[in-house]
Amino acid sequence: MTRYLIWLSIALLFAIASLPSAAQAQSFGVSPAEVTIDGLLPGEEAEFELAIHNHYYAAHTFVLSTSHPWERRPGRADLPDDSWIGFSPQQVEVAANSQAAVRVTLAIPSNQEWSDRDWEVWLGVTPEEKEFLVANCYVRVLVSTGTQAQAGSNIGLIAGIVIAVLLLSYAVYYSRRKAKPEHQS
């Protein structure tokens, strides 16, 4: 029985030693957790900042990327093209117990096809070093585009204004001509 307890104790010590400790796990966070961009017109861009917080006692480098959500909000589709999102910088070193800012730019191409759409994309923040227990942080980005005014829709308005000005000019000309007394010879 004693021999059994010794072997059980040794096995338990090996099991505990093989578990990742709190000192080994990388501790970081990203804020904000969600970004909402409403009314972005095709051809325009939006910018916002992410703050990466390193709570670890050593500096770490973090890499940013886009990811298609495995669970989207109702009524939203995947962002059609990941190249519409840019990070400055794409990779950032954050000192121990501090934070760093990353500028994110979202640029929608100027194509009427992208008007009145609702998309969702996730921005992933991952530690570059992967030898420890690693958890990725994701920021949910909800994008809604507005309606871009079409150039053709203004042609009717412009033509109407031109016709109204011509008619008004003719009416003024005609009324002045009629108001002038005719000279008799």
Long-range contacts (C-beta under 8 A, 24 or more apart in sequence): 20-132, 20-133, 24-132, 24-133, 25-132, 25-133, 25-135, 26-56, 26-60, 26-127, 26-129, 26-132, 26-133, 26-134, 26-135, 27-54, 27-55, 27-56, 28-52, 28-53, 28-54, 28-55, 28-56, 28-60, 28-62, 28-94, 28-125, 28-127, 28-137, 29-53, 29-55, 29-137, 30-125, 30-137, 30-139, 32-139, 33-139, 33-140, 34-139, 34-140, 34-141, 34-142, 35-104, 35-139, 35-140, 35-141, 35-142, 36-142, 37-106, 37-141, 37-142, 37-143, 37-144, 38-144, 38-146, 39-144, 39-145, 39-146, 40-106, 40-108, 40-143, 40-144, 40-145, 40-146, 41-108, 41-115, 41-145, 41-146, 41-147, 41-148, 42-108, 42-109, 42-110, 42-111, 42-112, 42-113, 42-114, 42-115, 42-145, 42-148, 43-108, 43-109, 43-110, 43-148, 44-107, 44-108, 45-105, 45-106, 45-107, 45-108, 46-105, 46-106, 47-103, 47-104, 47-105, 47-106, 48-103, 48-104, 49-101, 49-102, 49-103, 49-104, 50-101, 50-102, 50-104, 50-123, 50-125, 50-139, 51-99, 51-100, 51-101, 51-102, 52-92, 52-94, 52-99, 52-100, 52-101, 52-102, 52-125, 53-94, 53-98, 53-99, 54-94, 54-95, 54-96, 54-97, 54-98, 54-99, 54-100, 55-97, 56-96, 56-97, 57-96, 57-97, 58-96, 59-93, 59-94, 59-95, 59-96, 60-93, 60-94, 60-127, 60-128, 60-129, 61-91, 61-92, 61-93, 61-94, 61-127, 61-128, 61-129, 62-91, 62-92, 62-93, 62-94, 62-125, 62-126, 62-127, 62-128, 63-90, 63-91, 63-125, 63-126, 63-127, 63-128, 64-90, 64-91, 64-92, 64-102, 64-123, 64-124, 64-125, 65-123, 65-124, 65-126, 66-121, 66-122, 66-123, 66-124, 67-121, 67-122, 67-123, 67-124, 67-138, 68-121, 68-122, 69-120, 69-121, 69-122, 69-140, 72-120, 73-120, 73-142, 75-118, 76-118, 76-119, 76-120, 76-142, 77-117, 77-118, 77-119, 77-120, 78-119, 78-120, 78-121, 79-119, 79-120, 79-121, 79-141, 79-143, 80-114, 80-119, 82-121, 84-108, 84-109, 85-121, 85-123, 85-141, 91-128, 106-141, 106-143, 108-143, 108-145, 110-148, 112-148, 112-150, 114-145, 115-145, 115-146, 115-147, 115-148, 116-145, 116-146, 116-147, 117-143, 117-144, 117-145, 118-142, 118-143, 118-144, 118-145, 119-143, 119-144
